[in-house]
Amino acid sequence: MPNTASATKALRQSKRRKIINNRIRTAYRTAVKKMRLEPTLENMKAAASTLDKAAKRGVIKQGKADRLKSRLSILIGKSK
């Protein structure tokens, strides 16, 4: 239970950020899973876009986004 007004506000902001971050995290995980199941160019573009957005928002680090995009792009080469 927050004791000060600023702590109450911080709690509200934290809850709001958690909801937004979970939504973004779910979106990029879903896009990555979809790409792994069906490696197509369209799925790769969607996955890369959601990974970049997640990195931009700070949900994941830029290095993780780059690493996942690299690994997913390898799947396109294998599927051809």
N, CA and C atoms as an extended XYZ file, in Angstrom:
240
Properties=species:S:1:pos:R:3:atomname:S:1:resname:S:1:resid:I:1 pbc="F F F"
N         0.837       -1.184        0.000 N   MET     1
C         0.000        0.000        0.000 CA  MET     1
C         0.884        1.249        0.000 C   MET     1
N         0.757        2.086       -1.029 N   PRO     2
C         1.586        3.286       -1.096 CA  PRO     2
C         1.213        4.284        0.006 C   PRO     2
N         2.230        4.915        0.563 N   ASN     3
C         2.006        5.848        1.667 CA  ASN     3
C         1.929        7.303        1.226 C   ASN     3
N         2.515        7.626        0.089 N   THR     4
C         2.519        9.015       -0.369 CA  THR     4
C         1.781        9.132       -1.700 C   THR     4
N         1.461       10.368       -2.036 N   ALA     5
C         0.755       10.618       -3.297 CA  ALA     5
C         1.615       10.210       -4.488 C   ALA     5
N         2.911       10.482       -4.404 N   SER     6
C         3.790       10.131       -5.526 CA  SER     6
C         3.913        8.618       -5.673 C   SER     6
N         3.885        7.899       -4.552 N   ALA     7
C         3.940        6.435       -4.608 CA  ALA     7
C         2.653        5.872       -5.204 C   ALA     7
N         1.524        6.507       -4.903 N   THR     8
C         0.241        6.083       -5.474 CA  THR     8
C         0.248        6.281       -6.989 C   THR     8
N         0.765        7.433       -7.419 N   LYS     9
C         0.848        7.712       -8.850 CA  LYS     9
C         1.798        6.733       -9.534 C   LYS     9
N         2.923        6.450       -8.893 N   ALA    10
C         3.887        5.505       -9.461 CA  ALA    10
C         3.265        4.125       -9.619 C   ALA    10
N         2.439        3.726       -8.664 N   LEU    11
C         1.753        2.437       -8.744 CA  LEU    11
C         0.785        2.405       -9.921 C   LEU    11
N         0.030        3.502      -10.100 N   ARG    12
C        -0.898        3.593      -11.241 CA  ARG    12
C        -0.138        3.485      -12.559 C   ARG    12
N         0.958        4.223      -12.666 N   GLN    13
C         1.746        4.213      -13.896 CA  GLN    13
C         2.338        2.834      -14.153 C   GLN    13
N         2.790        2.203      -13.095 N   SER    14
C         3.387        0.874      -13.216 CA  SER    14
C         2.371       -0.138      -13.737 C   SER    14
N         1.157       -0.073      -13.205 N   LYS    15
C         0.104       -0.997      -13.655 CA  LYS    15
C        -0.221       -0.770      -15.129 C   LYS    15
N        -0.310        0.509      -15.516 N   ARG    16
C        -0.632        0.842      -16.902 CA  ARG    16
C         0.477        0.365      -17.839 C   ARG    16
N         1.733        0.604      -17.443 N   ARG    17
C         2.865        0.176      -18.265 CA  ARG    17
C         2.928       -1.340      -18.387 C   ARG    17
N         2.588       -2.041      -17.304 N   LYS    18
C         2.617       -3.505      -17.322 CA  LYS    18
C         1.630       -4.046      -18.353 C   LYS    18
N         0.442       -3.463      -18.397 N   ILE    19
C        -0.577       -3.899      -19.357 CA  ILE    19
C        -0.086       -3.675      -20.790 C   ILE    19
N         0.457       -2.485      -21.044 N   ILE    20
C         0.939       -2.156      -22.389 CA  ILE    20
C         2.104       -3.060      -22.779 C   ILE    20
N         3.059       -3.241      -21.852 N   ASN    21
C         4.228       -4.076      -22.138 CA  ASN    21
C         3.833       -5.526      -22.391 C   ASN    21
N         2.875       -6.045      -21.619 N   ASN    22
C         2.422       -7.423      -21.831 CA  ASN    22
C         1.773       -7.573      -23.198 C   ASN    22
N         1.027       -6.561      -23.626 N   ARG    23
C         0.388       -6.597      -24.940 CA  ARG    23
C         1.444       -6.640      -26.047 C   ARG    23
N         2.470       -5.818      -25.908 N   ILE    24
C         3.546       -5.782      -26.905 CA  ILE    24
C         4.324       -7.094      -26.891 C   ILE    24
N         4.618       -7.613      -25.687 N   ARG    25
C         5.366       -8.866      -25.545 CA  ARG    25
C         4.593      -10.025      -26.188 C   ARG    25
N         3.290      -10.079      -25.947 N   THR    26
C         2.459      -11.128      -26.536 CA  THR    26
C         2.462      -11.026      -28.060 C   THR    26
N         2.388       -9.807      -28.572 N   ALA    27
C         2.356       -9.603      -30.024 CA  ALA    27
C         3.642      -10.095      -30.680 C   ALA    27
N         4.800       -9.763      -30.094 N   TYR    28
C         6.048      -10.186      -30.746 CA  TYR    28
C         6.270      -11.679      -30.596 C   TYR    28
N         5.870      -12.257      -29.473 N   ARG    29
C         6.019      -13.707      -29.309 CA  ARG    29
C         5.126      -14.460      -30.287 C   ARG    29
N         3.911      -13.970      -30.491 N   THR    30
C         2.988      -14.592      -31.437 CA  THR    30
C         3.542      -14.509      -32.856 C   THR    30
N         4.090      -13.348      -33.214 N   ALA    31
C         4.653      -13.169      -34.559 CA  ALA    31
C         5.838      -14.102      -34.785 C   ALA    31
N         6.675      -14.271      -33.763 N   VAL    32
C         7.838      -15.157      -33.883 CA  VAL    32
C         7.384      -16.607      -34.032 C   VAL    32
N         6.396      -17.020      -33.244 N   LYS    33
C         5.891      -18.398      -33.342 CA  LYS    33
C         5.279      -18.657      -34.712 C   LYS    33
N         4.532      -17.671      -35.220 N   LYS    34
C         3.911      -17.805      -36.537 CA  LYS    34
C         4.981      -17.954      -37.617 C   LYS    34
N         6.053      -17.188      -37.485 N   MET    35
C         7.154      -17.254      -38.447 CA  MET    35
C         7.842      -18.610      -38.388 C   MET    35
N         8.018      -19.159      -37.195 N   ARG    36
C         8.679      -20.461      -37.066 CA  ARG    36
C         7.821      -21.578      -37.647 C   ARG    36
N         6.498      -21.468      -37.506 N   LEU    37
C         5.610      -22.499      -38.050 CA  LEU    37
C         5.532      -22.426      -39.569 C   LEU    37
N         5.469      -21.200      -40.095 N   GLU    38
C         5.323      -21.014      -41.539 CA  GLU    38
C         6.280      -19.912      -42.003 C   GLU    38
N         7.533      -20.270      -42.311 N   PRO    39
C         8.516      -19.247      -42.679 CA  PRO    39
C         8.288      -18.688      -44.083 C   PRO    39
N         7.580      -17.574      -44.153 N   THR    40
C         7.364      -16.876      -45.420 CA  THR    40
C         7.900      -15.455      -45.284 C   THR    40
N         8.023      -14.794      -46.409 N   LEU    41
C         8.542      -13.430      -46.406 CA  LEU    41
C         7.591      -12.475      -45.683 C   LEU    41
N         6.283      -12.681      -45.855 N   GLU    42
C         5.300      -11.817      -45.183 CA  GLU    42
C         5.366      -11.980      -43.672 C   GLU    42
N         5.482      -13.238      -43.221 N   ASN    43
C         5.588      -13.485      -41.783 CA  ASN    43
C         6.885      -12.904      -41.226 C   ASN    43
N         7.948      -12.936      -42.021 N   MET    44
C         9.224      -12.373      -41.580 CA  MET    44
C         9.114      -10.866      -41.412 C   MET    44
N         8.450      -10.208      -42.358 N   LYS    45
C         8.272       -8.756      -42.261 CA  LYS    45
C         7.461       -8.389      -41.024 C   LYS    45
N         6.400       -9.151      -40.766 N   ALA    46
C         5.558       -8.882      -39.600 CA  ALA    46
C         6.328       -9.108      -38.304 C   ALA    46
N         7.095      -10.190      -38.253 N   ALA    47
C         7.870      -10.498      -37.050 CA  ALA    47
C         8.942       -9.437      -36.815 C   ALA    47
N         9.633       -9.031      -37.866 N   ALA    48
C        10.679       -8.011      -37.733 CA  ALA    48
C        10.086       -6.689      -37.258 C   ALA    48
N         8.924       -6.353      -37.793 N   SER    49
C         8.268       -5.107      -37.404 CA  SER    49
C         7.880       -5.118      -35.929 C   SER    49
N         7.273       -6.211      -35.475 N   THR    50
C         6.859       -6.276      -34.070 CA  THR    50
C         8.066       -6.336      -33.135 C   THR    50
N         9.135       -7.002      -33.568 N   LEU    51
C        10.352       -7.037      -32.749 CA  LEU    51
C        10.966       -5.643      -32.635 C   LEU    51
N        10.984       -4.900      -33.742 N   ASP    52
C        11.529       -3.541      -33.708 CA  ASP    52
C        10.695       -2.634      -32.805 C   ASP    52
N         9.377       -2.788      -32.867 N   LYS    53
C         8.503       -1.983      -32.012 CA  LYS    53
C         8.714       -2.318      -30.537 C   LYS    53
N         8.873       -3.602      -30.243 N   ALA    54
C         9.102       -4.019      -28.856 CA  ALA    54
C        10.430       -3.470      -28.344 C   ALA    54
N        11.444       -3.468      -29.193 N   ALA    55
C        12.749       -2.935      -28.794 CA  ALA    55
C        12.678       -1.421      -28.613 C   ALA    55
N        11.948       -0.764      -29.489 N   LYS    56
C        11.812        0.686      -29.397 CA  LYS    56
C        11.109        1.087      -28.107 C   LYS    56
N        10.116        0.311      -27.696 N   ARG    57
C         9.367        0.598      -26.466 CA  ARG    57
C        10.121        0.178      -25.208 C   ARG    57
N        11.213       -0.577      -25.372 N   GLY    58
C        11.985       -1.000      -24.216 CA  GLY    58
C        11.486       -2.280      -23.576 C   GLY    58
N        10.597       -2.992      -24.258 N   VAL    59
C        10.084       -4.257      -23.727 CA  VAL    59
C        11.174       -5.317      -23.795 C   VAL    59
N        11.927       -5.315      -24.903 N   ILE    60
C        13.106       -6.173      -25.029 CA  ILE    60
C        14.268       -5.288      -25.462 C   ILE    60
N        15.482       -5.793      -25.303 N   LYS    61
C        16.649       -5.021      -25.711 CA  LYS    61
C        16.842       -5.130      -27.217 C   LYS    61
N        17.503       -4.134      -27.776 N   GLN    62
C        17.735       -4.105      -29.221 CA  GLN    62
C        18.540       -5.312      -29.676 C   GLN    62
N        19.490       -5.750      -28.867 N   GLY    63
C        20.305       -6.912      -29.218 CA  GLY    63
C        19.482       -8.176      -29.336 C   GLY    63
N        18.519       -8.340      -28.442 N   LYS    64
C        17.651       -9.516      -28.503 CA  LYS    64
C        16.796       -9.472      -29.760 C   LYS    64
N        16.279       -8.296      -30.096 N   ALA    65
C        15.479       -8.154      -31.309 CA  ALA    65
C        16.314       -8.502      -32.540 C   ALA    65
N        17.538       -7.992      -32.590 N   ASP    66
C        18.420       -8.280      -33.726 CA  ASP    66
C        18.752       -9.768      -33.812 C   ASP    66
N        19.005      -10.376      -32.667 N   ARG    67
C        19.343      -11.809      -32.631 CA  ARG    67
C        18.171      -12.653      -33.130 C   ARG    67
N        16.956      -12.337      -32.662 N   LEU    68
C        15.781      -13.094      -33.106 CA  LEU    68
C        15.533      -12.900      -34.601 C   LEU    68
N        15.675      -11.660      -35.086 N   LYS    69
C        15.481      -11.408      -36.519 CA  LYS    69
C        16.493      -12.183      -37.350 C   LYS    69
N        17.723      -12.261      -36.867 N   SER    70
C        18.762      -13.002      -37.576 CA  SER    70
C        18.422      -14.485      -37.646 C   SER    70
N        17.999      -15.037      -36.526 N   ARG    71
C        17.662      -16.465      -36.487 CA  ARG    71
C        16.435      -16.776      -37.335 C   ARG    71
N        15.475      -15.857      -37.354 N   LEU    72
C        14.283      -16.077      -38.167 CA  LEU    72
C        14.603      -15.961      -39.656 C   LEU    72
N        15.517      -15.070      -40.012 N   SER    73
C        15.867      -14.917      -41.429 CA  SER    73
C        16.568      -16.165      -41.955 C   SER    73
N        17.258      -16.882      -41.085 N   ILE    74
C        17.901      -18.138      -41.487 CA  ILE    74
C        16.840      -19.164      -41.884 C   ILE    74
N        15.692      -19.130      -41.213 N   LEU    75
C        14.612      -20.074      -41.525 CA  LEU    75
C        14.092      -19.884      -42.944 C   LEU    75
N        14.070      -18.646      -43.418 N   ILE    76
C        13.604      -18.388      -44.785 CA  ILE    76
C        14.545      -19.049      -45.779 C   ILE    76
N        15.839      -18.977      -45.529 N   GLY    77
C        16.818      -19.621      -46.407 CA  GLY    77
C        16.670      -21.126      -46.426 C   GLY    77
N        16.364      -21.721      -45.276 N   LYS    78
C        16.203      -23.176      -45.200 CA  LYS    78
C        14.927      -23.645      -45.891 C   LYS    78
N        13.887      -22.791      -45.876 N   SER    79
C        12.607      -23.214      -46.442 CA  SER    79
C        12.608      -23.201      -47.963 C   SER    79
N        13.579      -22.496      -48.573 N   LYS    80
C        13.603      -22.414      -50.046 CA  LYS    80
C        14.189      -23.646      -50.670 C   LYS    80
